[in-house]
């Protein structure tokens, strides 16, 4: 085990007790420089062992899924990398459904200026695209879920029958051999309908979402409905068996 890997293991052990660590606390605890602490933070983030927030690291919660407001505080460079990969599948003049997701929030930021139409039930996605004439944004109506910042109504779901999306993009909090799951049933209902109205479906799911043991009971996609999987690492062989043979997988290429 390298000195860095040993240190990373000890950082994870501390996170289990304290839930979060600042960069300065890591520097003091191990007597290392700011740059070394920063490299440790990036390493833990990129390998899915912790999540980054402004100024440090946060413990991964495998037994629970924090609300959207809490997840927004996580400043993970990986999320932006995944958002850029998802953007590669977007074509001019297309119509896209984009679900509520912290990674897809960064995707919406990258979409600014593109001549496309985005339909979303996410308040944050819509606000992210206010500063540019394009893309055209259609925010679905309904009651506002204040914890997770999305809208919902049965009438709006019926209105989705009038759309034919070039692609629907989704986030997930848990991915299993049964499909992609989220926490909220009303959010899942909107996502399922959007998936039905889409020519293809893209899912963003980091490694730690695979077989995660959290409370996300509402399925949005079955495995064979997922056409494109954007993730942070190559998919394990046993996980590959979950999906259809036509699945396209994209992940960032990076050096250790």
C-alpha positions in Angstrom: 0.0 0.0 0.0 1.4 3.4 -1.0 1.7 6.2 1.6 -1.1 8.0 -0.2 -3.4 5.0 -0.1 -2.7 4.5 3.6 -3.5 8.1 4.3 -6.7 7.9 2.3 -7.8 4.9 4.3 -7.2 6.8 7.5 -9.1 9.8 6.1 -12.1 7.6 5.4 -11.9 6.2 9.0 -12.0 9.8 10.4 -14.9 10.7 8.1 -16.8 7.7 9.5 -16.6 9.4 12.9 -16.8 13.1 12.0 -18.9 13.0 8.8 -16.9 15.8 7.2 -13.3 17.2 7.1 -12.0 20.5 5.9 -8.9 20.7 3.8 -7.1 22.5 6.6 -8.0 19.7 9.1 -6.5 17.1 6.7 -3.4 19.2 6.4 -3.0 19.5 10.2 -3.9 15.8 10.9 -1.3 14.4 8.5 1.2 17.2 8.4 0.9 17.6 4.7 0.8 20.6 2.3 -2.3 22.1 0.8 -1.5 20.7 -2.6 -1.1 17.2 -1.2 -4.4 17.5 0.8 -6.1 18.7 -2.4 -4.8 15.7 -4.3 -6.1 13.4 -1.6 -9.5 15.0 -1.8 -9.6 14.7 -5.6 -8.5 11.1 -5.3 -11.2 10.2 -2.8 -13.8 12.1 -4.9 -12.9 10.5 -8.2 -12.9 7.0 -6.8 -16.3 7.4 -5.2 -15.2 7.0 -1.6 -16.3 10.5 -0.4 -18.0 13.6 -1.8 -16.5 17.0 -2.0 -18.0 20.2 -0.7 -16.6 23.7 -0.6 -13.5 23.5 1.6 -13.3 19.8 2.2 -14.8 16.3 2.1 -18.1 14.8 3.2 -18.8 11.2 4.2 -20.8 9.2 1.7 -24.2 8.3 3.1 -25.1 4.8 1.9 -28.1 4.4 4.2 -29.8 7.6 3.3 -30.1 10.2 0.5 -29.8 13.9 1.5 -32.2 16.4 0.1 -31.4 18.4 -3.0 -30.3 21.5 -1.1 -27.7 19.5 0.8 -26.5 17.8 -2.3 -26.0 21.1 -4.1 -23.3 22.0 -1.5 -21.2 19.1 -2.8 -18.6 20.6 -5.2 -17.5 17.5 -7.0 -15.3 18.1 -10.1 -16.5 14.6 -11.2 -20.0 15.9 -11.6 -18.9 18.5 -14.1 -16.9 15.8 -16.0 -20.0 13.6 -16.2 -22.1 16.6 -17.3 -19.7 17.3 -20.1 -19.9 13.7 -21.3 -23.7 13.9 -21.3 -23.5 17.1 -23.3 -21.8 15.2 -26.1 -25.1 13.5 -27.0 -27.0 16.7 -27.4 -27.8 18.0 -30.9 -28.8 21.4 -32.2 -32.6 22.0 -32.5 -33.4 18.9 -30.4 -36.0 18.6 -27.6 -34.8 17.1 -24.3 -36.3 16.2 -21.0 -33.9 16.8 -18.1 -34.7 15.5 -14.6 -33.8 16.9 -11.2 -30.2 16.0 -10.5 -27.1 17.8 -9.1 -25.0 16.5 -12.0 -27.7 17.5 -14.6 -27.8 20.9 -13.0 -24.3 21.3 -14.1 -25.3 19.9 -17.5 -27.9 22.7 -17.8 -25.2 25.3 -17.1 -23.2 23.9 -19.9 -26.3 24.0 -22.2 -26.5 27.8 -22.1 -26.4 29.3 -25.6 -27.4 26.1 -27.3 -30.3 26.2 -29.8 -32.3 23.4 -28.2 -35.5 23.0 -26.1 -35.3 21.7 -22.6 -38.3 20.5 -20.7 -37.8 19.9 -17.0 -39.6 19.5 -13.7 -36.6 21.0 -11.8 -36.8 24.5 -10.5 -33.0 24.7 -10.3 -32.5 23.5 -13.8 -34.8 26.2 -15.1 -33.1 28.9 -13.0 -29.7 27.8 -14.2 -30.6 28.7 -17.8 -32.2 32.1 -17.2 -29.2 34.2 -18.2 -29.2 33.2 -21.9 -31.8 33.4 -24.7 -31.1 29.8 -25.5 -32.0 27.1 -24.8 -35.7 27.5 -24.8 -36.9 26.2 -21.4 -40.3 24.7 -20.5 -40.8 24.3 -16.8 -43.5 21.7 -16.0 -46.2 23.0 -13.6 -47.7 21.6 -10.5 -47.1 21.6 -6.7 -43.6 22.4 -5.6 -41.6 19.8 -3.6 -39.6 22.3 -1.5 -37.1 19.8 -0.2 -36.0 18.5 -3.6 -37.0 21.5 -5.8 -39.2 19.8 -8.4 -42.8 20.3 -9.5 -45.5 17.6 -9.9 -49.1 17.3 -10.9 -51.1 14.5 -12.6 -52.3 16.9 -15.2 -48.8 17.8 -16.2 -47.9 14.1 -16.6 -50.8 13.7 -19.0 -49.5 16.7 -21.0 -46.3 14.9 -21.5 -48.2 12.8 -24.0 -47.9 15.7 -26.4 -44.0 15.6 -26.4 -41.6 13.5 -28.4 -38.2 14.0 -26.8 -35.1 13.3 -28.8 -33.6 12.2 -25.5 -34.5 12.1 -21.8 -31.7 12.6 -19.3 -32.0 11.2 -15.7 -30.1 11.1 -12.5 -30.6 8.3 -9.9 -29.7 7.6 -6.3 -29.7 3.8 -6.7 -29.0 1.5 -9.6 -29.6 -2.2 -9.4 -30.4 -5.2 -11.7 -34.0 -4.0 -11.4 -33.3 -0.5 -12.7 -32.7 3.1 -11.7 -34.5 4.3 -8.5 -35.1 7.7 -6.8 -36.4 8.7 -3.4 -39.7 10.5 -4.3 -42.7 8.7 -5.9 -44.1 11.9 -7.5 -40.7 12.7 -9.1 -40.5 9.1 -10.3 -43.9 9.3 -11.9 -42.9 12.3 -14.0 -39.6 10.7 -15.0 -41.3 7.4 -16.1 -43.7 9.3 -18.3 -40.8 11.3 -19.8 -38.9 8.1 -20.5 -41.9 6.7 -22.4 -42.0 9.8 -24.6 -38.3 9.8 -25.5 -36.5 8.2 -28.4 -33.5 7.4 -26.2 -32.7 7.6 -22.5 -29.5 8.7 -20.8 -28.7 7.9 -17.2 -26.0 9.5 -15.0 -24.9 7.2 -12.2 -21.6 7.3 -10.4 -19.9 4.0 -9.2 -21.3 4.4 -5.6 -24.9 4.4 -7.0 -24.5 0.8 -8.2 -26.3 -1.5 -5.7 -26.4 1.3 -3.1 -28.1 0.4 0.1 -30.1 3.6 0.5 -33.8 4.3 0.8 -34.7 4.9 -2.9 -37.8 2.7 -3.6 -39.3 4.3 -6.7 -38.2 3.0 -10.1 -37.8 5.4 -13.0 -36.2 3.1 -15.6 -35.9 -0.6 -16.1 -32.3 -1.7 -17.1 -33.3 -2.4 -20.7 -34.7 1.1 -21.1 -31.3 2.7 -20.5 -29.6 3.4 -23.8 -26.7 5.5 -22.6 -25.0 5.2 -19.2 -22.7 8.0 -18.1 -20.6 6.9 -15.1 -17.2 7.6 -13.5 -15.5 4.2 -14.1 -15.7 1.2 -16.3 -18.7 -1.0 -15.5 -17.9 -4.2 -13.7 -18.7 -7.4 -15.7 -21.4 -8.5 -13.3 -23.1 -5.2 -13.5 -22.9 -5.2 -17.4 -25.3 -8.2 -17.3 -28.0 -5.9 -16.0 -28.4 -4.0 -19.2 -29.3 -4.6 -22.8 -26.7 -5.5 -25.4 -27.1 -2.1 -27.1 -26.0 0.0 -24.1 -23.5 2.8 -24.7 -21.2 3.5 -21.7 -19.2 6.7 -21.3 -16.8 7.5 -18.5 -14.0 10.1 -18.0 -10.5 9.0 -19.0 -8.0 10.1 -16.3 -4.6 9.2 -15.1 -4.0 8.0 -11.5 
